[in-house]
Amino acid sequence: MMQYEVVSGLSPAALNYLTMLSTVFMLALLLIPLWYEVKLGRSRGLVVKISSELEELLDNESVPTLLCTEDQILAINKSARDFLTLPADAKAHKLKSLFHHLPEEIHAELALGFKQSKTFSLVSTANEKLAGITLHCTPNLNQQHDGRFLIRFLETELVERHNRFRRINDNIDQLSSGAVITDINLNIVAANHQFSEITGYTKQEVLGAHISKLSSDANKDLYESMWNQISKTGLWSGTLWNRNKQGEEYFQHLTISEITDSDGMVTHFLGTLSDLSRIYNIDSLENNSSMKLIPRIKQLEAEYQLRMSNEGKAKLIVLDIQRFNTIHNTYGAKAAETLVESVEKRLKEACSSQDFMARIGKDEIAILCGTSSLYLNMLIHEIRQVISRPFPINNTEISISANIGVATSPEHGDSLAEVANAATMASSSNKSLAQGQVAVYTPELRQASVENLKIENQLRNAIESSGLSLVYQPIFDRNKRLNKLEALLRWSHPELGPISPARFIPIAEETGLIREIGDWVITEACRQLKIWKTSGLNVVPVAINLSGHQLSDYSLVDKINRNCKLHGIEPELLNLEVTESVLMEQMETGKSILEDLTKEGFTIAIDDFGTGYSSLAYLNQFPASILKIDRTFVNDIDNKADTRVLDSIIQLANSLDMQMVAEGIETEQQLDYLMASGCQFYQGFLLAKPLPANCLQPYLSPDEINHLELSPYAI
């Protein structure tokens, strides 16, 4: 049985992009007065002349196109005659004869083209020529409203590809970094506002231009190896010098990745770029520090080239100072800058005369060092020693850690940018320098980046195709009753199966997709609350997590309010959780947004409490009424570890009259200790696992049976 799918909603902007529809509109407008003459019958010879001229003009269109009335073909281009295998006198054919095999309802839909634009995707048809084709009908009405319309035959795959590209194009506007999209020939087809801020070029100035418009002559050798890598792995990331519209050089971090269609074919390239001089406040560094960032990086490049010329190899260490943003937000920009300068001074103590050090970012320091393994181990030991000592900042002592990565040229790259990228990639994989671990770049790390890119593309598809879902984990009070539910994100891939949030959420945060996911979670949680509410169940608050991206979005309050009003949900039914680390990173905007949410009646909780600074000073700055104790401290109960930190957190919360939720409870011993210590609410696998919405009815029953006895363990 043949199936037909009618698809509407293709925006005019998208259609113009696909088919240059504006050209045809001009032709149609040109036709109006002339056709009016024909309509009055003033000149039969004019009809032939008009049709001939129109066909000549339409022949310039590569897309098969017809200009029709309901019954008659007025003009048809060569592409359409070839496509439909029609003779030269195709105008003699009635329009319906071209679609005689279609059911009547499709003819009825075609008739609507007289009044409004319609798009028809012919999923299956007896005419193989039309299989996989999308028809787009556009009305052109004159003053007498005797309808004529255009029919264009577009490849459905092309339409779907453009729709996917349009969604990606919409997403880049949400990125905090600059973004540019090119076609397969490297012609620019889209750019976001941040791109214009960085390069100085407006969108209008670059659209249609080749990407080389943005290139600097200093990178000619790098470009060849860069594109070789992209062709092999689909990804390149590194630092390089580029030139803005004003002709000024700036140091740029650039990531290029492929955009593929459903068949894995490359259709576009996405480039994300950051002006390191702007992000890392280079002007301030030049005024306040003897080590100016840009000149020093240039010296680092020169030193790298010298070592490669003399020795044919070079080894690079990249040191990534941890919690720079937290210190910046807590103590101020000057204190954070003083910290980095202090780290640089200590590193000089650790380095020998054969080492060359340069700060390459706000919290990154690179060291070209000796290539022997013995010397590298000695240097790493010295670095660890000088970093481990506390740093005096603002009349207090701060202990920091650092991640470190090592890469070697030419094994890991043929340029400083490539080697630095490899070392940075290694440092990102190493989370425990304080314990003496050092990460050396390996090809597996590159493969991990490629896998991350695949996950990113698949995650985009999951967002677009409703591939995400929420499960809900119950939270109980001391009286054995359900107090609230926490909404947890899940992703089940059609081929890979369930993918852990620990795997895809960091990628979503890095790419900016987390903002779109966060908006979906808000909508889905409100939708589910409405379902429970209209079903007559006992509705309890649902807690959702807010990301750092969302907490920097001043439209967040309106988004949440709109969703609640749309679904008839009271603000007190939505708890908003923010991790301690996000609060510290978004100190200013976060505080303002959370205060506005509190005024609207929403409850704020601080998640993973105890993993950051956990101080009374900053707790008083945020309008939070709930603390969620991180599972790390709950685990310490069973391990018979020191529980003084846990006890202090509970005492701190009680002194501030804040509610406490202990998460990650898995044993009876943990639950007993937390109850005896004064914690009021409990969450964990011991009590109840995260459940799909349709499995929560027993917990939400109005018959007073939503007690903890329903879970595997009863208090």
N, C-alpha and C positions, 0 to 999 in steps of 0.2 A: 504494500500500500504506500502510495507516495505521500510524503510529508512536506509541509510548507511552513516556514517560520516567518512571521511578520515582525520586523524589528523597527521600532521608531525611536526617536530621540537623538538621531545623529545631528550634532550641532552644525549650524551654517559654517562656523569657523573651521570645523574639521573637514566638512565637505569641500570648502574652498581650497583647503590645503591639499586634499587628495586630487582634485580634478580641475583646478583653475576655473571654477564655476563662474567667476566674475566675467570671464571672456564671453561665455555663452549668454549671461544676462545682458551684456552690452549688445550682443547680436539680437536678442529677443526684443530689447528696447528699440533697436533700429528697425525691427520688423513692424512694430505697432502701427505707425501712421501708414506705412505702405500696405499692410494687410487690411487696414480699414478701408483703403481704396478698393482693394480686391473684394472685400466683403460687400461693398456697395455695387460691385460689378462694373465699375467705371472703365476697367481696362483688363480684358482677359490676357492680353499680351504681357501685362505687368506681372501676372502670376508666374509665368515661365521665367521671366527675368529675375524676379525675387528668389524663386526656388534655386535657380542656377547660381546666383550670387551667394545664397546661404550655404549651399552645398560646397561651394568653393572655399568659403570661410570655415565651415565645419570640418573640411578635410584637413585643416591645420591641426585639428584636435586628434591626439592619438587614442583617446578613449572612444569606443563605439558610442555614437550619439544620434538620436532621432529627435526631430521636432514634429509634433503630432497634434491633431485634434483627436476627439474621441474615436473617430472612424478613419481619418485620413492621415497618411504620412505626408507632411509638407516638405520636409528636407531630411536627408540621410547622408552621413559622411561615408567615405570609402572604408574606414575601419569597421563601421557597422555592417556595410554590405558584405565585406569579407568575413566578418564574424558570423553573420547569419546566413552566409552563402546565398545572397540575393543577387538577382541580375541587375544590370545597369538601370532598368526601368522599375526599380523597387518601389517607387512612389505609386505605382499602379496597384500595389497590394494594399488591402485593408489592414489596419492595425491589428485587428483581432485575429487575422490569419497567421500572424507571427506567434500568437500565444494560444492557438486553438486547442492545444493539448492540456492547458491549465484548467482547473476546476472553476466553476462560476464564481465562487467566493473570491478568488484571486482577481478575476475581472472586476468584481465589485470594489475590491480594494484599489485597483488601478484607477477606477473612476473617481476615487477620492483625490487623486492627484490633481484634479481640476481645482480643488479648494485648498488643499494643504500639501506640503511636501511629505512624501511617503517613501519608505525604504523597504524593499522586499528581499529577503535572503532565500534563494531557491535551494533548499537543502537537498531535494531530490526531484528529478524531473525526467520525463520521458525523452526530452530533447537534451542529448548529451552536451550540446553547445552551451546550454543554460545551466548545467550542473555546476555548483560552486560559484554562481554568479549572484551579485547583488544588484537589483534594479533600483535606481533612485529617480523618482518622478518629481519634477518641480513645476508648479503652475505659473503661467504668465498670463495674467488677465488684462484685457484692454478695457476701455470704458464701457463697452457693451457686454463685458463679462462672457464673451463667447470663447470658451476656454481653449487654450493651447498649452501643452506642457512638453518638457524635455524628458526623455528617457535615456539614462546613461547606464551602460553595462560595465559594472566594476567587479573585479575579482574579489570575492568575499574574503579571501585570505588577506588581500591588501587592506580592506576595510578593517578587519580585526587587528591587523598589525598596526594600523594607524591608531585605532582606539587604545591599544596597549601603549603605544608610544605617547599618546596624549595623557594617559594616566601617569606615566613616568614623568612626563613634562610637568604635570601638576605637582608631583611629589618633590621635584627639585626646588620649588619655591619654598618648601618647608625646611630645607637644609640650612644650617648655620654657616656653612662654607660656600664659596663660589662654586657654581656648577655650569657646565656647558655640554650640550649634546651635539654630536655631528652625525651625518649619515655615513654610509660605508665608504664614501669618497672623501671623507674628512671635511665636508662642507658644513658649516655651523647651521643647525636648524632650531636650536633653543638655548636659552641662557637665563639664569635667574638674576634677581636684583643684586645679590651679593657679588656675582661675577662683575657686574657693572661697577660696583663700589671698588673692587680690587683693581680692575684693569683700566678703568676710566672710559671704556667703550659702552655706549648704550646698546640695547638689543638691536635697534634699527641699524646701527652701524656695522654689526657683525653678522646678522642673519644673512645667509647665503654666501658669506665669505669663507675662504679656505682657512683652516685652523692655523696655517703658517703665518697668518696675519698677527698672531699673538706671540710668535716665537722670537727668540734672541739668537743672534749669530754665534753666541758663545756655546751653544748646545748642539752644534752640528754632529759631532762625534757621538754624543749621547743619544740623539734621536734614533740612529740606526739600530743600536743595541736595544733601545727602549721598545721599538716596534717589533723587533725580532722576538723579544720576550712576550709581548702581547699576543703575537701570532701563535706562540707555543702554549702559553698558559692562560691567556685571556685577561691578564692583569699586570699592571706595572704601577709601582708606587715609589716615590723618591723625592729628592730636593734638587732644585736647579735654579739658575738665574734666568729671569725673563724681563721683558721690557713692557711698560704700560703705554697708554696712549700718548702721554707726555714725553715719552722717550727715556724715562728714568728706569734704571735697573732696580729690580727688587728680588729678594730671595723668596722662592716659592716652594711650597710643598704641593706636589701634584700626584693624584691617583687616577689612572685611566683603566676602565674596565669595559668589557664587551657587553652589549645588550643583545640578547638572542630571542628568536621567536620560539614558538612551541616545538619546532622541529630542530632546534639547536643551531639554526643558521644565524650568523651575525648580521644584524640589521642596522645597528647604530653603535656609537662609542660614547660613554659617559665619562667626563673628566670632572673631578672635584679638586678645587685648588684653594690654598690658603696663602695669604701674604704674611710670611713669618715676621717680616719687619713690623707689620701693623699689629698682629696678634701678640707678639712678644714685646711690644712697646720699645722698639729700638731707639726712637728719639730720646726716651728717658735714659736708656742705657748709655747713649753717647754723651749725654750731659753729666751723668752721675758716676760713670765707671770708666776707669783707665783702659779697660778691655772693651773696645767697641765691637759690637757683634758682627756687623757686615764686613769691615776690614779684616777682622780676625778669621772669619770664615774663608775669605779670599786667600789669606795666608795659609790656612789649613789646606785649601785646594792646591796651592803652589807647592807646599811641603809634600803632599801626596804625590804629585806629579814627579817631584825630584826623587823621591824614594823609589817610585816605579821605574824611573829612568836609570837610576844607579844600581838598584838591587833587584828590580823586576818583581818585587812583592812588597806588600804593606799590610800591617795589622791595625785594626781600628777598634777601640773600646767606646761604647756609648753608655753613659751613665744617666739614668732617668730618676730624678729626685722625686720621691713620693710625697703626697699630701701638700704639694705646693699650693693648689687651689684652696685647700682648707685653711692653710696658714694665711694665705692672701685674704680670704674672706673673714677670718677671725681677728687677725692682727693688723691688716691693712697692706696695701701695695708696697709701701716702703719697707716694712718688716720682711715681707716675702723676698724682696730684692736684696735686702741685707743678708738674708739666709743664703741665697745662691752665691753671693759674693764671698761669704764665709766658706762655703763648700769649695769654691774655686781656690781660695787661698790654701786650704788644707790639702787639696789635691796636688797643688804645686809642691808641697812638702813631700808627698808620696812619690811624685814623678822624678825621674832623673833627667840629665841634660839631653839624652837622646829621644826623649818624649816631647811631643808637641800637643798642647791642649788648646781647645777653643770651645766657647759656649755656642751651641748651635740652636738653642731655643730657650723658651722661658724657664724650663726646668730640665734641660738636656745639655750635657757636656760631653764632648768627644775628645778622645786622646789617641793620637797616632803613636804607637809604641814599638818597642823591639819585637821582632818576629819569632824569637825562640820561645818554646813552651815554658821553659824554666823561668825566663824573665817575666813572662806573662803571669805566671802563678805568683811570683814574688810581688809584682806590682798590684795584683788583685788583693793580696793579703794586706799590703800597706793601705790601699784604698779603703778596705773594710775597717781597718783600725782607726783611720782618721775620721771616717763617717760615723762610727759608733759613739764617739764622744758627744755629749749634749752641746747644743749651740745656744749661746745667750741671745735672746731676742726680747726686747721690751721688758727688761728687768725680770725675765723668767728664762728658764732653761727648757729647750725643746729638743727632743730626741727624734731623729728622722731615720728613714731607711732609703735605700735606692735599689732599683733594678738595673742590672748590668747585662749588656750583650756584647759579643765579640764576633767580628767578621774579618775575613782575610781576602786580599786581592792578589792575584786575579781569580782565585777559586770562587769567590762569592760575588764578583762583579768587576767590570772593567773600568769603572769610574768611581770617583769619590761618592757621588750621589747614590750609586747602586750599592756600594759597600756600606755606606751609612744607613741606607734603608734596611739592608740585611742585618746589621748590628742592632738597629732599632727594633726590628721584628723579633730578634732574639731577646732583647731586653723586655719586650712586652710579654714574652712567654715565661719570663722568670719573675716570680712573685716573692722570692725569699732570699735576697742577698744577705740579710742579717744572719741567716743560718749558714752562710758560707757557700751558697750555691751561685754558680755563674753559668749563663746560657751562651753557648757557642752556636752560631748559625749553622743550620743543616738544611739540606734540600727538603726535608719533611716539613720545615716551617713554611717554605714557599708553597708546598702542596697544601698545607693547612690554610694559607691565604686563598688559594684557588678554591678550596672547598668552601671557605667562608663566602666567596663570591657566588658560588652555586646556591648556597643556603639563602643568600640575600635575594637572588632572582626567584627562587622557589617560594620564599616568604612573601615576596610581592604578589606572586600568583595566588598564594593562599589568602591574602587579604582581599584580592579582587574576586576570588571564587568562593568566598565564605568557608574557607578551610580551617578557620580558627574556632575555638569553642571555649566555654567557661565551665569549670567545675567548682563546687562550693564545699569548703571544709567547715564543719560546725565548731563553734566555740561555746564552752559551757561555763556556767557560774558555779558558785559553791553550793547552791541549792539544787544541783543536779538538773537544772533547766537550760535549754538552749538559749543563749544570750544573743548571738549574732552569727553570721556566716562570712567567711572570707572567700571572695571570688579569685580563682586561680586560672591563669591562661594555659590553654593546651593547644597543641598543633599535631594533628595526625596526618602525615603525608601519605598520599595514595600508594606510593611505591616503597618508601622508606619506613613507613609506620610511624608510631609516636616519636616525636623529636623533643628532647628535654628543653624546658625553658632556659636552663643554664647554657644551652647550646645556641639558641636563636635570639634570646633577648639582648645579650651584649652586641650582637650583630645589628639588631634593630636599633639599639641606642646609637651605635657608631654611624649608621647610615641615615638616621633621622626617621626611619620607618616607625619608630616607637611612638611618635606623635600620632600617626594615623591609627596605629594599634590601640593606643590609649583612648582615642575618641571612640573607637568601636567598642571597647570594654565598657565605657560609660553608658553608651546606648544599649548594649546588650544587658547589662546589669539592671538598668531601669526597665527594660522590656520584660525581663524575667520577674522582677518585683511586681509589675502590673499583672502578669499571669497568675502569680500566687495570690495576689490581692483579690482579683476578680473570681478566683476559684473558692473563696471563702476560707482560706487557710490562715493560720496565725503567722503573719508576716513579721520577720525580725530584720534588723538592719543588715545590710550587706556592705562589707568593707572591700574597697578596691584600691590598688596601689597607683600612685601618681609618679611619673618619671620626672627626671630633671628637665627634659625637654618641655613637658607640660607645665612644670612649675616656673618656666621662664616665659610662658605664653599668657599675656594679659587678657586674652579672650577666653581663657579657661573657665572663669566664673560664669560667663554668659552661656558657654557650651553646656555646663553642668545644669544650670538653672533651666535652660531650654528643654533639655532631655527630661528633667523631672516634671516640668509642667506638661510636656507632651504626653507623658505616660501616667500622669496623675499620681506622682510619687512625692511624699513629703520629704523635706531635706533631712529630717532626723533618721530616715531609713537608709541613708547613704553615708557610710563612714569613709573618710579619705585618708589613706596611709601614705606617709612619706618617709623614706629611709633617712637615717641620721646623716649619712654621707651626702645625700642629695640636698638636705637642708643646709649643710655647710658650704656646698658649692653654689647654691642659689640663695645666699643669705639675704640680699636686698629684695629682689623681685619675689622670692619665695615668701618672705615675711608679709609683704603687702598682699599677695594673692591669698595666702592662708587666712589673714585677718578678714578679707572681704568674704571668703567662704564661710568663716565662722559667723559673721554678721548675718548671713543668709540662713543660718541654722544648721549647717553641716558640722559634723564632728570630725576633729582632726586627731590622728594617731601618729606617733613617731615609731617607725618600724626598725627592727634590728638594733634596738637601743643597747648601748654598751660597747659597740664596735668602734665608736669614734671618740670624741672628746668627753661626751657624757657629763657635762658640767652644769651646775646650777645656773651659772651666768648666762649660758646661751639658751637653756631650757625656758627661762623666764621671758625670752624675747619672742617665743613662738606661742600662738594660741592653741596649743595641743592639750587635750584632756585625757589621752590614753598613751601609755608606754607599752610597747611590745618588746619583751625581753628576748634577746637573740638566743637561738637554740644552742649556741656555743656554751653559754653559761649553764643552760639546762643539762647539757651533756656532762659538764664537770661534776654534777651531783653523783652520777653513777661511777665516775672515774675516781671518786674520792679525792678530787683535786681541791685546791683552795677555793672555797665558796664565798670568800669575803667580798669579792666584787659583786656577786649576785645579791648578797645581803645588803650591800651598800646601795645598789640600784633600787631594791625594794624599799629601803628606808627613805631614799631620795624621793621616790614617787609618792610615798605616804605623806611625807612632809609637805609636798606640793598639792596634796589632795587629788592626785591623779590616779585613774584606774590602771591596773596592770594586767597584761595578757602574756602568759608564758607560752611560747610556741615550741614545737618540736618535742613534745612529751611522748616518750616511748616506753617508759617503765613505771611500775607502781611506786618504786622508790622516789623517782623524780616528782611524781604527783603528790605523794605524801609530804615531801620536804617543802614543796612550793605552797601547799595549803597551810602547813604549820608556820611558814615564814610570812604569811599575810598576803600572798598573791591572790587576786580575786577571780581571775578568769583563766581557762585552760584550753589548749589546742594541741593536737598531735595525733599520731597514728594509734596510740593507745586508746584514745577516746573515740575517734571517728576518722576515717580516711576521707579525702576529697571525693565528692560524689556528683554525678550529673544531676541537673535540676530535676529530672523526672523521678529520681530516687530519694528525694528529700521529703516527700509527703508525710511519712511517719513522724519526722521531726517537727513538721509544721502543722500537725493535726490539731484541730480545735478541741479535742477530747482530753486534754490534759495528759497526753501520753508522751509528750516531747521531753522525756527525762533521759538522763544519762544511761538508764538501764537498757535503752535501745541500742547502745553502742557495745562493743566487745568488752568494755570494762565498766564497772559501776563503783562509784565512790562508797 
